[in-house]
Amino acid sequence: MNKNAGYLIRLGLLSLVAVIGFDLFLHAGILSPLYKDPGTFLLPPETAFRLIPLGYLSFALLIVLLEWIIVKLGVIGFKAGLKYGLLLGFLVWASLCLGLASIVAAPYGLLVGWTVGQAVELGLAGAIIGAGLAVKSLKEIGLRVLAIFVGCVILSVILQNILDGRVTHHEKAPFVVVLGIAQDGGVPQAGTKEHQGWAFDTQRRRVACLGLVDPVSGQRWMFDATPDFPEQLHMLDEIVPVEGKPGLSGIFLTHAHIGHYTGLMFLGYESLGAKEVSVYAMPRMRRYLGSNGPWDQLVRYRNIALKPLENGVPVPLNERLSVTPFLVPHRQEYTEVIGFRIDGPGRSVLFIPDIDSWEEWDEAGTRIEDMIASVDVAFLDGTFYSGDEMPGRDLSGIPHPFITHSMNRFDALPLPEKAKVRFIHLNHTNPALWPESEARSTIERHGFEVADEGERVSL
């Protein structure tokens, strides 16, 4: 079994080629639909594609370790090499995935799949190394590796074509897109003279708003009409261009605080001059809009058409989508305050930008934990991170659940449940607005997330 360094290097490279071929078959073929909707745990497809060389470098390092172990132990032959490769692959990837399961919200099925797939890949490498150590020439093994590689590429292409229909269907799935994450006043807020957001768009955050898109029907809806309505409508136009202006099938309003309905003014005679855009609102909200200027002018000029909402009654939007409003406890100076559940053909989203406290909702008979359990993603009120972020001001007069309180309350939830939570409607004083902050790090370390402008949730 005395093989020189050159022979061992060539043998290791052959093993690497075979592993790359099988990895291509596994990820570009069998698992390719997974990467069309990476969720929040995986990198976006275009980023992951650019980083593929790093993954192959990790394979190379593992193959170096495997070859060193096999040579040191004197393992010779295809079967013996296969056994040691499978064993090393299982131990390495099982330990890695167990570690990941303890700190991130990766789906357990994905972690099990990685463990099995990578164990098979190292088993293949071990078999090639063991077989190579049993012969004097690598010519025949090289031809077999080439056949494996070409075969895996062909199978990947075939599988992608077979799965193409499913992927195309998935790409046409309706989705929610985050159009803003800030509290009513936006970021920067009026009067914050030194804020970097006045000079740098990257330091701006638009007022909390969701868009809902059905690529099949071409319909689009917005949840709340904010002071940033023009920009948010433009964001929708860039994501899913449509004919006509504003190209909205409807706007759902949560309540009559300034950040949630005043964007309706841009539909009016002095601006867009829209024609009967459906505005869905609860009874008091409809009366408020219909009997107070300037909003009643929108109704009289038929810029908007008020549509009724009822607590707990689903509103079908088309055969694939529905929206259900529900009352939440919050300041009701003019109108009811509601949240929304958005249901698609496969997944659902919760949107509660404003609420006084989870405990008040408990008293009304609704537990937020039950609501989270019933959906796939929950955008929840994260107005203030903690009670000390506005020195000199009593925040009890502006009731919202602090993010720190919500994290404590949800601490007993399983990681997959925590991973559903996206805090939204963040005040301009909230340090969690900024990805590099300690507050954001704490939120993510506890298994939660902050909503991100442009983030999409497939339904």
GILINGI-V548249 format. One record per backbone hydrogen bond with DSSP energy under -1.0 kcal/mol. CO is the residue of the C=O (numbers start at 0). NH is the residue of the N-H. E is the energy in kcal/mol with one decimal. If there is no record, write none. Layout:
CO;NH;E
CO;NH;E
This chain:
3;7;-2.0
4;8;-2.4
5;9;-2.3
6;10;-2.3
7;11;-2.4
8;12;-2.3
9;13;-2.2
10;14;-2.0
11;15;-2.2
12;16;-2.4
13;17;-2.2
14;18;-2.4
15;19;-2.7
16;20;-2.2
17;21;-2.4
18;22;-2.9
19;23;-2.4
20;24;-2.0
21;25;-2.5
22;26;-2.9
23;27;-2.1
24;29;-2.0
25;30;-2.6
30;33;-1.3
32;35;-1.3
37;41;-1.4
43;47;-2.7
44;48;-2.4
45;49;-1.4
46;50;-1.2
48;51;-1.3
50;53;-1.2
50;54;-1.1
51;55;-2.0
52;56;-2.0
53;57;-1.7
54;58;-1.7
55;59;-2.2
56;60;-2.2
57;61;-2.1
58;62;-2.5
59;63;-2.2
60;64;-2.0
61;65;-2.8
62;66;-3.1
63;67;-2.2
64;68;-2.4
65;69;-2.6
66;70;-2.5
67;71;-2.5
68;72;-2.4
69;74;-2.4
76;80;-2.3
77;81;-2.5
78;82;-2.3
79;83;-2.1
80;84;-2.5
81;85;-2.6
82;86;-2.3
83;87;-2.6
84;88;-2.8
85;89;-2.6
86;90;-2.4
87;91;-2.7
88;92;-2.4
89;93;-2.7
90;94;-1.8
91;95;-2.0
92;96;-2.7
93;97;-2.2
94;98;-2.0
95;99;-2.4
96;100;-2.5
99;102;-1.5
99;103;-2.6
106;110;-1.8
107;111;-2.5
108;112;-2.3
109;113;-2.5
110;114;-2.2
111;115;-2.5
112;116;-2.9
113;117;-2.9
114;118;-1.8
115;119;-2.2
116;120;-2.0
117;121;-2.2
118;122;-2.1
119;123;-2.5
120;124;-2.1
121;125;-2.8
122;126;-2.3
123;127;-2.0
124;128;-2.5
125;129;-3.0
126;130;-2.4
127;131;-2.4
128;132;-2.0
129;76;-2.5
137;141;-2.9
138;142;-2.0
139;143;-1.9
140;144;-2.6
141;145;-2.4
142;146;-2.1
143;147;-2.5
144;148;-2.7
145;149;-2.7
146;150;-2.6
147;151;-2.4
148;152;-2.2
149;153;-2.5
150;154;-2.7
151;155;-2.2
152;156;-2.1
153;157;-2.4
154;158;-2.8
155;159;-2.5
156;160;-2.0
157;161;-2.3
158;162;-2.9
162;166;-2.6
163;167;-3.3
164;168;-2.3
165;169;-2.4
166;170;-3.0
167;171;-1.2
169;172;-2.0
173;458;-3.3
174;212;-2.8
175;456;-2.8
176;210;-3.2
177;453;-3.1
179;208;-1.6
180;425;-2.8
181;207;-3.1
182;185;-2.7
186;204;-2.7
188;191;-2.2
190;192;-1.7
191;194;-1.5
194;197;-1.5
195;198;-1.3
195;199;-2.7
199;202;-1.7
200;203;-2.0
204;186;-2.0
205;180;-1.4
205;181;-3.3
208;178;-2.6
208;179;-1.2
209;222;-2.9
210;176;-2.6
211;220;-2.6
212;174;-2.3
213;217;-2.2
218;213;-2.5
219;248;-3.6
220;211;-2.6
221;251;-2.8
222;209;-1.1
224;262;-2.5
225;228;-1.9
227;231;-2.5
228;232;-2.9
229;233;-1.8
230;234;-2.3
231;235;-2.0
232;236;-2.3
233;237;-2.0
234;238;-2.0
235;239;-3.3
249;221;-1.7
250;279;-3.0
251;223;-2.7
253;337;-1.5
256;259;-2.6
259;224;-2.0
260;263;-2.1
261;264;-1.7
262;265;-1.6
263;266;-2.3
264;267;-1.6
265;271;-1.9
266;273;-2.0
267;270;-1.5
267;272;-2.5
276;304;-2.6
277;250;-2.3
278;306;-3.0
279;252;-2.3
280;308;-1.4
281;285;-2.6
282;286;-2.3
283;287;-2.4
284;288;-2.3
285;289;-2.2
286;290;-1.1
291;295;-1.7
294;298;-1.2
295;299;-2.7
296;300;-2.9
297;302;-2.2
297;303;-1.6
298;301;-1.1
301;275;-3.4
302;276;-2.3
304;278;-2.6
306;280;-2.5
309;312;-2.2
314;322;-2.1
320;316;-2.4
320;317;-1.5
321;342;-2.8
322;314;-3.1
323;340;-2.2
324;311;-3.0
325;338;-2.5
328;355;-3.6
336;327;-2.4
338;325;-1.9
339;350;-2.7
340;323;-2.7
341;348;-2.5
342;321;-1.9
346;343;-2.9
347;375;-2.0
347;376;-1.3
348;341;-3.1
349;378;-3.3
350;339;-2.2
351;380;-1.0
356;360;-1.1
357;361;-1.9
358;362;-2.0
359;363;-1.2
360;365;-2.6
361;364;-1.8
366;370;-1.6
367;371;-2.6
368;372;-2.1
369;373;-1.1
371;374;-1.5
376;349;-2.4
377;421;-3.0
378;351;-3.0
379;423;-2.9
382;426;-2.9
383;402;-2.3
384;403;-2.3
389;392;-1.9
393;396;-1.3
394;397;-1.6
401;405;-2.5
402;406;-2.7
403;407;-1.9
404;408;-2.7
405;409;-2.6
409;412;-1.9
413;417;-2.2
414;418;-2.5
416;419;-1.2
417;420;-1.7
419;377;-2.9
420;448;-1.4
421;379;-2.2
422;450;-2.5
423;381;-2.9
425;182;-2.6
426;429;-1.9
429;432;-1.7
430;433;-1.6
433;436;-2.1
436;440;-2.0
437;441;-2.5
438;442;-2.3
439;443;-2.5
440;444;-2.4
441;445;-1.5
442;447;-2.2
443;446;-1.5
448;422;-2.7
451;454;-2.6
454;177;-2.6
456;175;-2.5
458;345;-3.0
458;346;-2.1
